[in-house]
Amino acid sequence: MTPIRRIVITLIFTFYSNVNYAINYPVSSETLIKEVLQGFINTTPQEKEAMDEIYDLANHQFLWSNNQQIKIEIALLLLAAANEKGLQSEDYQSQWLSLQWQQLKKNRMSSLYQLALFDTTLTHNILHYYSDLHYGRIQPKLVKFLFNPQKDPLKLAHQTWTAIQKNTMIELSRQFEPQLHFYTNLKKGLHNYQKAAKNHLELKFKFVKPLKIGRSDPQVIKLRRLLITLGDFIFIHKIDKVILDSHVYDRAMAKAVKHFQKRHGLKATGRVDKRTLKSLNKPLSERIEQIKLGLERLRWIPRYQEDQLVFVNVPSFRLWAFNTLKDQKRKPLSIRVVVGKASKTRTPIFSSKMKYLVFRPYWGIPYSILKNEIFPGMKRDANYLANRNMELIGNRVRQRPGKRNALGLVKFIFPNKYSIYLHDTPSKSLFKRTRRDFSHGCVRVSHPADLASYLLKWKPAKVKRAMHKGRGSQRAKLEKEIPVVIFYSTVMAAEDGTVTFLKDVYNYDAKLKLELNKKHNQI
């Protein structure tokens, strides 16, 4: 006999009672909880394990029992507000659960089965919500992100059970979110854009000629209000309502448009040209979805602390380093970088830990470069290696230390199976480019001496000596291993939540959207 059939037969012979009596009737509740769990909808092994564990902790009684209306309301509020954290409230049956709860409160003659179904469904979705908040909605490897979140269904169940008992569900949700300021800032950005989307339901600007200072157009009023909402228009002086309602495109507006252009990867001219107009007319709902992709990816990162961290975002072509002193925090270091070519040699997205630096390094040339560049060059020119300060050792080729070395005068080592590291480069001109994907996969650093001094906590003079004096290589071990995250997000945000939208150089956003739409997330 199937679990559902057994439940139906049980319901025929059971009696109806009020909500409080039903919830506190231990034998029937235990039986029904077990029955409902056996027939629970399409659960994965991980979900079944978590559900079994949390109801074992509850001795197979109702989790949301008598006098727990406040806890139920809090749980439903968390699920309903999932969108504010970049999740989807519909993934957690938020609307259905709210309707069921309202009916249960009104109908004091609810059946035990109705109560059991509500109890287990709410529990399942709370577990799902916490899991998604902590680990993300999908497995990173599905979209070529080489992070590996270590899910633990039993620990999740125990933490959730404890939070329900102690009424600390809101605190647990905060604990499960990433603590990185990149995440905190982007979540502020999400709130700003969700607010803007409510105030600006339709964006259809259309200018016959590009807007420039002194030109008048009735749409300037609407544009000004949009830029104020998005945080691009900054009030320097007290501006009265007359100026806010002005049709004139003035210097303050041009400055706001420049700010908008910069954070959308456009040339900051201050004029509303075709490209700027296209960006202004992009639905805010699409921007919100892009921000949610960034929040999802940030959930995949191992839980590192920012007191020591090196963070590279490929679409930003930029590196951030955090390294505190014993008694005080130091301002994060921000440096331009060059990353792997989008067409052939993309930089892999992963994390590791930096252990040491090598000053005046040798460059052991990878086989792919030997095959495609070095060996053909040797066939054309007998002096190819000598002219490039290279030497043949067995069947391998390496480049000697020096200013012409492809790795420059220092490299930063964080062991990984992808043979990726940060390094200096003699090709400094590429750092002036806006788009900087030119490498074979490793990350070139524009100011390596600054980064070395920052991470080693050495004085600049000591770093300079290590880089320029001596013939051979010199290794410098870090006081403590520093986490390194090679990341990919087409959105970043400042502390005030101002969002910068970046070009999707590796075309990763479409694949992530596709996987998220499959809704195969699990505990």
Protein Blocks (a to p, Z undefined) as FASTA:
>chain_A
ZZklmmmmmmmmmccddfklmmmmmklmmmmmmmmmmmgghiafklmmmmmmmmmmnoop
afblghilmmmmmmmmmmmmmmmnopafklnommmmmmmmmmmmmmmcbcfklmmmmmmm
mmmmmmmmmmmmmnojbdfklnopabdcdddfklmmmmmmmmmmnopmmmmmmmmpcfbf
klmmmmmmmmmmmmmmmmmmbacdddfbacdehiacfklmmmmmmmmmnomaccfbdcdf
klmmpcbdcfklmmmmmmmmmmnopacehpacfklmmmmmpcfklmmmmmmmmmmmmmmp
ccddfkbccdddfklopacdddddfkbccdddddddddddfklmccdddddddfbdcehi
addddfklmmmmmmmmmmmpmklmmmnopacehjaccddedjklmnljadcddddfklpa
cdddfblmlmmpmblcfbgoiacdfblmlmmmmmnopafklmmmmmmgcjbdcddddfbd
cdddddddfbdcdfkopacddddfkopmmmmmmmmmnopacZZ
